[in-house]
């Protein structure tokens, strides 16, 4: 069996709400809201497929839903019906009056928190508005698109004292949390290198059936660089202890040419169709190298345009002084434990190092999205609300990871220059 884990780590993943009092004085946890009793009252901003699914998981874990908001009336009513079905006919009020009607919803005094499940370009402004309106926030990834937006969510969280949590489900994958367990128990020793990537053929998701651009297509048209960093970077940041004794300090980006979207448009749309004329800024593949304060290096890849199958949309590797992990071959090597000098399956160590959260909640997580990560990330947010914080993936962490988007673009625009990554913790990472 694994060694008992420290209380900070249990708290950070929303396992032990009772640890709140012992951690409330942590230097990086600012003015966390008071503990709350059930039922929690949560509103939804963005009732598309993703937002509605997160709402479904939250309702199944006992929350009340006084209100939902979406510019699409049909989407809003689908969410209303979902809540009414699961909560004995109690129908939330709907807000469908345009892009900014969510602000009218935020004026309600019967909401503890909101789920933000809108297109990425809206995440930061909606999250900041919600915190300044006195609501806690559970926001889909990435948290922001521009550097100003990254700072805005940090400032809103600090000024309001509200809880912000980025809904990064990849942090809660079972193998990811198992590696975290090993790292925190010292099996990897000092860490030097991590490689990770989001490689997922999303070309079709850039277009609506009529060839107009979706929000993903608009993002690829308007920006370049790594436009979706957190699925890959989130788990690695946990392993490296980012904002818990280390932080990301600089990056440099390089990219390939752009051939995939033109090829896709020519194959799927007829001659003279406007979709063929769209000029996308994002390259087929972008690599970002990130340096940490302790000298570790992260190799981060983003590729959502190349034509290729993807057994998994994410991959991860980690190198320490005494261990190495490679998700693409399901391989781990542990000095002094692995027989000989060869890879073993990670499953070999599941009994000894399965994360306690998975040991406790595997049955509930089974069958939910992203290998159970969706259930656990929602549960972590609800437990954080009940305990009063701090957040497992707070505004500073969300900002640092999301800042890869604008900083990678700036690096590319300047011919591959090194960019400094701001310290969104304002020095608190050294005290954690």
DOVO-664850 format. One line per 2 residues: number of its first residue (from 1); their letters; for each residue y, x, z of N, C-alpha, C. Coordinates in pm, whole numbers. Each point is the difference from the previous one (the first is absolute). Example, Ala and Ser with C-alpha at 12.3 -4.5 7.8 and 13.67 -1.06 7.14 Angstrom:
<recs>
1	AS	-569 1319 780 119 -89 0 120 90 0; 105 -35 -72 119 82 6 109 -77 73
</recs>
This chain:
<recs>
1	XX	-120 85 0 120 -85 0 124 88 0; 110 -57 -54 123 78 -10 67 13 135
3	XX	83 104 10 77 24 122 105 -108 16; 28 -47 123 105 -100 18 132 49 -57
5	XX	75 -93 -61 124 35 -67 119 -22 93; 108 74 -27 119 -12 85 68 -134 -21
7	XX	76 -43 100 59 -133 0 105 -16 -108; 74 108 -33 100 -11 -106 -66 -40 -131
9	XX	-114 59 -30 -65 -28 -126 -51 -144 -5; -58 -48 111 -43 -138 3 117 -93 -25
11	XX	110 29 65 118 -86 -14 51 4 -143; 4 119 -59 56 15 -133 -72 -86 -102
13	XX	-126 -27 21 -75 -83 -94 -21 -142 50; 77 -41 100 -4 -139 40 -127 -41 71
15	XX	-67 94 66 -127 -33 66 23 -42 144; 80 76 72 14 -23 143 141 -46 33
17	XX	21 -130 -3 133 -52 31 41 36 141; -95 15 87 31 30 139 59 137 21
19	XX	-1 85 -102 58 134 13 150 0 -18; 60 -116 -27 143 -4 -33 85 62 109
21	XX	-27 -33 125 86 49 107 -4 151 9; -115 59 -20 -12 144 10 66 74 -113
23	XX	27 -69 -113 55 67 -116 142 -43 -30; 54 -93 74 133 -53 -31 107 108 9
25	XX	-27 107 74 101 104 15 -14 110 -103; -93 -12 -95 -14 102 -103 133 19 -71
27	XX	35 126 -26 135 30 -50 28 -64 -134; -105 -23 -81 24 -51 -134 -10 -151 -6
29	XX	-32 -67 111 -12 -146 2 126 -58 59; 86 -59 -82 131 -44 44 3 -149 30
31	XX	41 -36 119 36 -137 36 -96 -103 -57; -130 21 22 -97 -94 -53 18 -137 64
33	XX	-19 -108 -77 12 -134 56 -100 -23 111; 28 -100 80 -91 -32 110 -132 -54 -52
35	XX	-103 7 84 -128 -57 -36 15 -149 -28; -85 -52 -89 4 -142 -32 -136 -61 22
37	XX	1 -122 39 -124 -74 16 -29 -80 -126; -125 -36 -20 -37 -89 -110 48 -140 30
39	XX	22 -84 -103 -17 38 -140 124 69 -56; -23 105 -78 109 64 -72 46 -92 -113
41	XX	129 4 -30 57 -87 -102 54 88 -114; -64 -11 -114 29 91 -110 34 -78 -126
43	XX	106 45 -68 37 -56 -129 -42 91 -113; -10 -57 -119 -41 76 -118 114 3 -101
45	XX	35 120 -46 94 18 -110 -76 58 -117; -24 -82 -100 -77 45 -115 -141 -54 4
47	XX	-22 -115 -66 -129 -68 7 -83 18 -126; 13 117 -62 -90 33 -110 -140 26 52
49	XX	-85 55 -84 -139 17 40 -15 92 120; 77 110 3 -15 95 110 57 -56 130
51	XX	121 -53 -7 60 -57 121 -82 -112 58; -54 -84 -87 -81 -113 47 -129 48 64
53	XX	-57 107 -53 -123 51 60 26 57 139; 110 75 15 34 50 133 26 -115 97
55	XX	65 -106 -51 24 -118 83 -132 -63 43; -94 -8 -91 -131 -58 34 -67 77 113
57	XX	5 132 -7 -61 82 105 72 -18 132; 134 -12 -4 76 -18 124 -29 -135 63
59	XX	-5 -105 -82 -30 -134 52 -139 -3 62; -95 67 -65 -137 3 54 -6 71 135
61	XX	102 84 29 5 69 129 92 -70 100; 36 -126 -30 60 -85 101 150 -17 -2
63	XX	70 49 -104 145 -13 1 43 -140 -44; 119 -38 41 65 -120 -51 93 42 -114
65	XX	21 -91 -96 82 30 -117 103 -111 -17; 120 16 57 101 -104 -11 63 -11 -139
67	XX	0 109 -80 74 -3 -126 -56 101 -99; 11 -35 -129 -37 90 -108 108 -5 -107
69	XX	15 110 -74 106 10 -99 -51 68 -126; 35 -58 -116 -29 62 -128 88 -67 -105
71	XX	41 77 -101 80 -59 -107 -84 -91 -89; -132 16 6 -92 -81 -79 -48 -116 87
73	XX	36 -121 -39 -34 -120 78 -151 -16 15; -75 25 -108 -146 -16 5 -62 98 98
75	XX	47 124 -1 -52 99 93 30 -41 144; 121 -49 21 39 -41 135 -88 -114 50
77	XX	-24 -97 -85 -81 -115 41 -146 39 22; -48 98 -75 -136 51 24 -10 59 141
79	XX	100 76 41 0 57 134 11 -110 106; 84 -100 -26 14 -112 94 -135 -69 18
81	XX	-70 -25 -110 -130 -67 6 -102 84 75; 4 132 -20 -92 89 71 19 -11 150
83	XX	125 4 44 28 -10 144 -42 -136 53; 33 -106 -73 -34 -135 45 -151 -18 14
85	XX	-75 62 -91 -146 -11 4 -58 70 122; 56 116 35 -57 79 109 62 -33 136
87	XX	116 -68 1 68 -27 126 17 -149 24; -106 -75 -24 -9 -142 35 116 -82 -55
89	XX	31 24 -126 100 -82 -67 144 38 25; 25 102 80 139 42 25 55 72 -122
91	XX	98 -59 -64 54 51 -125 131 75 25; 6 125 -40 125 75 16 108 -52 -93
93	XX	123 21 37 112 -34 -87 8 104 -111; 33 -43 -121 6 92 -113 143 26 -42
95	XX	24 122 -48 131 44 -46 -17 53 -142; 57 -69 -97 -19 36 -140 133 -1 -76
97	XX	110 20 70 132 -17 -60 58 122 -66; -81 90 -52 52 116 -71 -30 130 70
99	XX	48 109 -60 -35 134 45 36 28 145; 108 -61 50 47 33 134 -19 -114 99
101	XX	-83 -97 -34 -23 -111 94 -77 47 123; -65 116 -11 -70 53 118 98 24 115
103	XX	126 29 -32 98 23 106 25 -128 80; -7 -114 -67 12 -127 73 -120 -19 92
105	XX	-119 40 -47 -119 -9 85 13 89 123; 62 118 -19 14 95 111 92 -52 110
107	XX	77 -102 -28 88 -57 102 -76 -83 103; -125 -32 -29 -81 -81 93 -21 74 132
109	XX	-7 -76 108 -25 60 131 -144 -16 44; -87 -49 -91 -141 -18 36 -90 98 -77
111	XX	54 116 -37 -77 104 -67 5 128 82; -116 54 37 -6 131 65 5 112 -102
113	XX	-59 -24 -117 -16 107 -99 -16 -62 -137; 10 87 -102 -25 -42 -137 -93 99 -68
115	XX	-77 -52 -93 -77 81 -94 79 6 -129; 25 122 -50 71 18 -127 -103 39 -105
117	XX	-27 -93 -92 -100 24 -104 55 -19 -140; 126 33 -18 69 -17 -128 -20 123 -89
119	XX	51 -4 -126 0 122 -81 70 115 72; -44 122 -29 42 117 76 152 19 2
121	XX	66 -35 -109 144 22 -7 78 -80 104; -62 -101 62 65 -84 100 -39 38 143
123	XX	-95 88 18 -54 26 134 106 45 99; 81 97 -38 92 61 96 108 -96 44
125	XX	65 -67 -96 110 -89 39 -50 -116 85; -116 -53 -33 -54 -111 78 -41 45 140
127	XX	-60 117 10 -41 52 130 121 27 88; 102 65 -57 120 29 78 71 -128 43
129	XX	10 -97 -91 61 -128 35 -76 -67 114; -133 4 -7 -81 -65 103 19 64 136
131	XX	-1 133 6 18 67 129 138 -27 57; 101 1 -86 135 -29 49 17 -146 42
133	XX	-90 -86 -48 0 -139 44 -87 -20 124; -51 111 58 -78 -10 123 -147 -27 -19
135	XX	-53 29 -120 -141 -25 -29 -73 133 -18; -123 7 49 -86 114 -29 -53 -13 -142
137	XX	-46 112 -57 -32 3 -143 -134 67 -24; -78 -64 -86 -124 56 -54 18 0 -151
139	XX	20 120 -58 42 8 -140 -104 69 -86; -24 -59 -117 -89 62 -98 58 133 -49
141	XX	-84 75 -70 36 134 -46 54 -6 -143; 82 101 -35 66 96 86 115 -68 73
143	XX	55 67 100 102 -61 83 135 -8 -70; 26 91 -93 131 10 -64 -15 74 -132
145	XX	103 -9 -83 -2 65 -131 104 111 -9; 113 -15 69 106 100 -3 14 67 136
147	XX	66 115 1 22 71 126 92 -80 92; 100 -64 -54 88 -83 82 -79 -113 67
149	XX	-95 -57 -73 -83 -107 57 -88 55 112; -53 120 -18 -81 61 106 81 11 129
151	XX	122 52 -12 84 13 118 39 -136 57; 15 -100 -86 43 -131 49 -106 -63 90
153	XX	-128 12 -36 -101 -60 88 -10 77 131; 21 134 -5 -1 78 123 117 -42 90
155	XX	119 -10 -58 116 -39 78 -15 -142 54; -53 -91 -81 -17 -138 46 -97 -7 117
157	XX	-108 78 -8 -97 2 110 61 59 126; 72 110 -14 60 65 117 110 -86 62
159	XX	82 -60 -82 112 -80 51 -47 -130 64; -102 -61 -58 -45 -131 49 -104 10 110
161	XX	-73 114 6 -109 12 94 -122 -82 -37; -3 -52 -124 -115 -80 -42 -114 89 -46
163	XX	-119 -58 -1 -119 70 -49 -6 -11 -151; -21 113 -66 -26 4 -143 -135 68 -19
165	XX	-86 -59 -84 -126 64 -33 -25 -14 -150; -25 112 -65 -40 -2 -140 -147 -36 -9
167	XX	-33 -90 -89 -135 -56 -9 -91 88 -86; -16 126 39 -81 93 -78 -146 -14 40
169	XX	-74 -78 -78 -140 -29 34 -92 121 -17; 37 96 -88 -89 115 -21 -14 84 126
171	XX	97 -4 89 -12 72 127 -116 -51 83; -46 -122 -28 -102 -64 81 -137 -6 -68
173	XX	-15 69 -114 -133 13 -59 -94 65 102; -124 -40 -1 -94 54 98 -18 151 -12
175	XX	-22 55 -121 -12 148 -8 128 71 40; 116 -57 -34 128 61 37 13 9 151
177	XX	-36 -106 69 13 0 146 -107 87 65; -113 14 -66 -104 90 52 48 144 -8
179	XX	63 39 -111 56 135 -11 111 20 103; 82 -102 22 104 9 103 -62 28 137
181	XX	-108 -68 30 -71 21 126 -44 146 11; -57 53 -107 -44 139 1 116 97 18
183	XX	110 -26 -71 118 86 11 52 1 142; 12 -117 59 59 -9 134 -94 52 108
185	XX	-128 13 -33 -92 62 94 -17 150 -27; 75 54 -94 5 144 -20 -102 57 -95
187	XX	-75 -84 -71 -107 52 -85 53 76 -122; 122 -32 -44 55 68 -117 81 123 36
189	XX	33 17 127 87 110 39 138 -17 -60; 80 106 -6 132 -8 -65 -16 -41 -147
191	XX	93 -82 -49 -10 -54 -136 94 74 -93; -47 25 -124 80 77 -95 30 -74 -129
193	XX	-86 -92 -43 15 -57 -133 -62 -139 -6; 66 -88 -76 -56 -132 -29 30 -35 -145
195	XX	-93 -65 -62 19 -48 -137 -28 -149 -1; 83 -75 -70 -20 -145 -1 64 -57 -126
197	XX	-43 -119 -37 56 -59 -120 -27 -147 -11; 88 -66 -75 -20 -139 -39 -15 2 -152
199	XX	-123 -21 -47 -33 6 -142 -66 -132 -37; 77 -85 -70 -42 -139 -19 64 -50 -130
201	XX	-80 -33 -98 52 -46 -128 65 -138 18; 132 -1 10 76 -123 25 86 -39 -120
203	XX	-33 48 -119 84 -29 -116 14 -149 -24; -108 -74 14 5 -145 -26 90 -72 100
205	XX	14 58 119 82 -65 103 150 18 -26; 37 78 -100 141 18 -33 57 -115 -81
207	XX	-89 -82 -59 44 -105 -91 -50 -138 45; 86 -98 -17 -43 -139 8 -74 -36 -129
209	XX	-72 -114 -2 -74 -36 -123 87 -6 -125; 129 -36 14 87 -9 -117 62 135 -38
211	XX	-34 105 73 51 133 -30 125 38 75; 59 -91 75 113 36 85 -50 86 116
213	XX	91 72 63 -41 94 103 -16 -69 135; -104 38 71 -15 -37 141 89 92 83
215	XX	2 -20 132 78 91 84 -54 142 -8; -131 13 -18 -57 134 -16 49 65 -130
217	XX	5 -81 -105 51 52 -126 146 39 9; 79 -80 70 142 33 17 16 129 80
219	XX	-85 19 101 5 122 79 -29 122 -89; -103 -12 -85 -36 111 -88 105 24 -108
221	XX	73 -103 -37 109 14 -98 122 69 61; 26 -29 126 126 41 62 -9 131 79
223	XX	-121 42 38 -15 117 86 -106 94 -58; 5 123 45 -104 97 -31 -42 67 130
225	XX	-108 77 -7 -51 65 120 -119 -74 55; -29 26 126 -110 -71 69 57 -131 52
227	XX	-39 -112 -61 56 -130 32 -84 -77 101; -110 58 48 -88 -74 91 -72 100 91
229	XX	74 71 86 -59 113 72 -83 -34 122; 21 -115 64 -48 -14 137 -150 -24 13
231	XX	-64 -59 -101 -146 -19 10 -72 134 15; 47 99 -74 -63 132 8 54 80 117
233	XX	132 -4 19 64 86 99 -18 -49 143; -11 -132 18 -10 -55 136 -113 59 83
235	XX	-125 -3 -50 -110 60 77 20 149 26; 47 74 -100 22 143 17 106 26 106
237	XX	107 -80 0 103 16 102 -56 -22 140; -91 -94 14 -65 -20 129 -81 123 40
239	XX	-80 51 -92 -84 115 30 83 122 39; 111 22 -70 83 119 25 93 -17 120
241	XX	1 -117 59 86 -21 116 148 -4 -36; 30 -58 -117 139 -10 -41 76 -92 96
243	XX	109 51 51 85 -62 103 -66 -1 137; -108 74 12 -64 21 130 -25 151 15
245	XX	108 77 -16 -10 144 10 17 74 -130; 8 -73 -111 26 61 -130 79 -101 -82
247	XX	61 46 -108 66 -92 -91 4 59 -140; 19 -84 -101 14 45 -137 143 49 -20
249	XX	16 122 -52 135 58 -7 52 18 -142; -87 14 -100 49 22 -136 -107 -39 -100
251	XX	44 -21 -125 -94 -33 -107 51 54 -133; -91 8 -95 32 30 -138 -95 -82 -87
253	XX	52 -52 -112 -79 -89 -85 -11 54 -142; -115 -29 -62 -21 29 -142 -72 -121 -60
255	XX	19 -20 -132 -60 -117 -64 -55 36 -137; -89 -86 -51 -55 14 -134 95 -64 -102
257	XX	-45 -3 -124 71 -76 -103 -27 -150 18; 56 -83 -88 -12 -145 9 -63 -53 -129
259	XX	-128 -29 4 -70 -51 -118 -74 -130 26; -39 -25 124 -92 -109 29 61 -138 -21
261	XX	125 -22 43 59 -133 -11 30 -36 -146; 45 96 -79 22 -26 -142 -130 -40 -68
263	XX	-107 73 30 -131 -32 -58 -44 -140 43; 17 -33 128 -40 -131 50 78 -111 -70
265	XX	131 15 -12 83 -103 -62 -37 -20 -146; -28 108 -72 -39 -13 -141 -131 -74 -16
267	XX	-90 18 95 -131 -66 -9 5 -147 40; 94 -38 86 -3 -134 57 109 -94 -50
269	XX	99 53 -70 109 -86 -47 23 23 -148; 33 -106 -74 14 11 -146 125 77 -42
271	XX	5 31 -128 118 68 -57 126 -79 33; 107 73 28 132 -58 29 9 -67 136
273	XX	-107 2 79 8 -60 134 88 87 90; 90 -62 80 88 80 87 -73 93 96
275	XX	-123 -36 40 -75 84 94 -25 140 -57; -4 10 -134 -21 130 -63 123 90 9
277	XX	114 -60 28 125 75 -1 43 48 139; -73 -41 104 38 39 136 -17 150 18
279	XX	101 64 53 -8 143 30 -24 18 149; -120 41 32 -36 22 140 38 142 41
281	XX	61 11 118 41 132 50 -115 73 66; -92 -74 61 -107 65 77 -100 66 -94
283	XX	-45 118 36 -98 74 -79 -140 -53 27; -94 45 -81 -139 -42 21 -51 47 136
285	XX	33 123 36 -48 55 127 108 90 60; 18 -13 130 100 79 72 -66 66 121
287	XX	27 127 19 -49 72 117 118 47 84; -8 -25 130 103 42 94 -65 92 103
289	XX	59 118 19 -44 91 104 96 -11 118; -55 -23 118 80 -24 120 -34 105 104
291	XX	103 62 58 -17 99 106 37 -62 133; -78 30 104 32 -49 134 64 110 83
293	XX	58 -39 113 68 96 87 -97 106 51; -125 -36 19 -100 95 49 -64 82 -111
295	XX	43 -22 -124 -50 80 -110 -119 -57 -73; -41 -122 33 -107 -64 -76 54 -46 -135
297	XX	-88 -10 -98 37 -41 -135 -77 -126 -37; 73 -97 -59 -61 -125 -47 17 -6 -151
299	XX	-111 -20 -70 0 -19 -145 -21 -149 -26; 106 -67 -45 3 -146 -13 10 -39 -147
301	XX	-97 -74 -51 -1 -42 -140 23 -150 -12; 72 -36 -105 22 -141 -33 -26 -20 -147
303	XX	-94 -92 -34 -32 -26 -140 -48 -145 -11; 88 -86 -52 -36 -141 -20 8 -37 -147
305	XX	6 99 -87 16 -27 -143 -114 54 -86; -75 95 49 -107 59 -81 -117 -95 -14
307	XX	-61 -2 -118 -117 -85 -26 -123 68 57; -51 -55 108 -118 60 63 -58 -98 100
309	XX	-132 1 18 -59 -81 107 33 60 135; -5 -82 103 35 50 134 -93 -62 104
311	XX	-108 71 34 -89 -51 106 73 -21 131; 105 79 23 90 -21 113 140 32 -47
313	XX	98 -79 43 137 25 -44 66 114 76; -57 40 111 55 109 80 -106 107 22
315	XX	47 123 22 -90 107 40 72 87 101; -79 71 82 56 80 108 -85 124 22
317	XX	67 110 34 -71 117 49 83 64 110; -68 73 88 67 63 112 -66 134 29
319	XX	82 103 22 -51 133 30 55 48 133; -90 35 88 37 62 126 -67 134 14
321	XX	26 68 111 -59 130 23 -150 -7 19; -49 -115 49 -142 -10 36 -71 -117 -67
323	XX	65 -69 -94 -65 -112 -67 71 -32 -130; -71 -69 -88 56 -43 -127 -58 -135 -37
325	XX	84 -87 -60 -43 -134 -40 44 -27 -142; -88 -62 -79 29 -38 -138 -53 -140 -24
327	XX	92 -99 -12 -46 -139 -16 -66 -23 -134; 39 75 -105 -52 -26 -134 -148 34 -13
329	XX	-51 80 91 -145 27 1 -63 -48 130; 76 -78 78 -45 -43 132 -53 119 78
331	XX	74 110 -3 -50 124 58 80 48 118; -72 48 101 64 63 114 -80 124 38
333	XX	73 102 44 -64 120 53 68 35 131; -81 17 105 50 30 134 -61 131 48
335	XX	86 97 26 -48 129 47 -75 -16 133; -118 57 5 -80 -7 122 -81 -127 14
337	XX	20 -96 -90 -75 -126 5 -80 -23 -127; 64 22 -116 -70 -22 -126 -107 107 -19
339	XX	-119 -40 -41 -106 99 -22 28 82 -126; 13 129 18 27 84 -115 144 -15 -47
341	XX	24 45 -122 134 -1 -57 2 -98 -117; -21 -129 31 -6 -102 -105 56 -132 53
343	XX	41 -83 -96 58 -130 35 -104 -93 59; 47 -85 90 -81 -110 51 74 -130 -26
345	XX	-72 -110 0 64 -130 -10 74 -31 130; 119 -59 -13 75 -38 119 -80 -94 89
347	XX	-85 -81 -62 -81 -95 77 -90 69 101; -28 127 -23 -85 75 93 59 -2 141
349	XX	132 -8 10 67 8 129 58 -134 46; -40 -108 -67 58 -130 33 -30 -42 143
351	XX	-119 22 47 -35 -43 135 82 75 104; 25 128 -24 71 81 99 151 -17 -8
353	XX	55 -26 -121 145 7 -16 63 -122 -64; -74 -108 -14 62 -124 -46 117 -33 93
355	XX	114 -41 -58 118 -25 83 -25 -118 94; 47 7 123 -22 -110 95 49 -135 -50
357	XX	108 -2 -78 47 -128 -52 -106 -64 -90; -64 83 -83 -105 -52 -86 -125 -37 80
359	XX	-31 76 102 -113 -34 84 18 -138 61; 125 -31 36 27 -126 69 19 -118 -95
361	XX	55 25 -121 43 -111 -84 -65 -2 -138; -109 70 -19 -64 4 -131 -42 -138 -47
363	XX	-50 -82 89 -48 -133 -40 115 -86 -51; 114 4 70 114 -82 -44 59 54 -130
365	XX	-1 131 -17 59 60 -120 -88 -17 -123; -130 -18 20 -94 -10 -111 40 -115 -93
367	XX	3 30 -129 29 -103 -98 147 -20 -29; 88 64 75 142 -11 -30 40 110 -98
369	XX	120 -11 -55 41 85 -109 12 147 35; -10 84 -105 14 144 12 -95 56 107
371	XX	-126 -41 -11 -102 54 88 24 -26 147; 65 -111 33 30 -33 138 134 50 48
373	XX	65 85 -81 130 53 38 105 -107 16; -8 -106 -82 98 -108 10 -7 -70 136
375	XX	-121 -29 44 -15 -66 131 57 88 110; -34 129 -3 39 87 110 148 30 2
377	XX	64 10 -117 144 28 1 77 -122 50; -45 -120 -36 64 -121 53 -23 -9 150
379	XX	-121 28 43 -30 -6 143 86 101 77; 17 119 -55 81 102 67 144 -48 17
381	XX	54 -67 -101 137 -51 12 9 -108 107; -94 -92 2 5 -107 99 -16 56 141
383	XX	-87 99 19 -15 61 130 125 78 41; 67 59 -99 125 68 30 105 -99 48
385	XX	9 -117 -63 93 -102 46 -33 -45 142; -128 -19 26 -40 -50 132 27 104 109
387	XX	-12 126 -34 19 105 100 145 46 11; 80 -27 -102 137 44 -1 24 133 -69
389	XX	-100 56 -65 17 124 -76 -47 123 77; 15 119 -55 62 30 -129 -89 -30 -119
391	XX	61 -2 -118 -71 -33 -123 -91 113 -43; -119 -32 -52 -88 105 -53 57 70 -122
393	XX	77 -72 -84 63 58 -119 144 -49 1; 86 70 74 134 -51 28 96 26 -114
395	XX	127 -37 22 99 11 -108 19 144 -44; -1 95 91 17 140 -38 -117 49 -84
397	XX	-122 -37 39 -117 39 -79 3 -65 -137; 34 -130 -4 7 -71 -127 106 60 -90
399	XX	115 37 58 108 59 -78 -39 136 -56; -63 83 83 -38 134 -46 -100 -7 -115
401	XX	-96 -89 11 -100 -12 -106 59 -64 -125; 86 -100 18 60 -68 -115 106 86 -67
403	XX	60 93 72 101 89 -58 -57 89 -110; -133 10 -8 -61 75 -109 41 -60 -134
405	XX	25 -131 -6 38 -64 -126 132 58 -52; 112 -15 72 126 53 -55 6 152 -5
407	XX	-62 68 95 9 146 1 -85 62 -111; -114 -60 -33 -78 52 -113 76 -23 -130
409	XX	69 -112 -13 81 -24 -119 112 104 -11; 66 27 112 110 97 -2 -52 139 -37
411	XX	-117 37 53 -59 129 -35 -26 8 -149; -56 -106 -58 -29 0 -143 128 0 -83
413	XX	98 -79 41 126 -6 -73 69 135 -5; -24 82 103 65 132 8 -92 111 -48
415	XX	-105 -36 -71 -86 102 -59 -101 61 94; -40 -72 103 -100 49 94 58 76 117
417	XX	117 -43 47 61 66 116 -64 -45 130; 9 84 102 -48 -34 133 100 -94 66
419	XX	-51 -106 61 84 -98 69 -34 -2 149; 101 1 84 -22 -14 143 -28 -145 35
421	XX	-95 -22 89 -33 -133 48 74 -21 132; 82 -103 10 76 -21 124 -91 -20 120
423	XX	53 37 116 -71 -27 125 40 -138 49; -79 -99 -36 32 -138 36 -21 -28 148
425	XX	-66 94 71 -20 -18 146 117 55 79; 92 73 -66 113 65 67 -46 94 112
427	XX	-104 76 -30 -48 101 93 -110 -44 94; -31 -129 0 -100 -50 96 -143 42 -33
429	XX	-24 41 -127 -134 42 -37 -48 119 83; 92 86 43 -38 118 77 -36 -34 143
431	XX	44 -116 48 -21 -39 139 -121 -90 19; -61 -42 -112 -109 -97 10 -126 65 58
</recs>
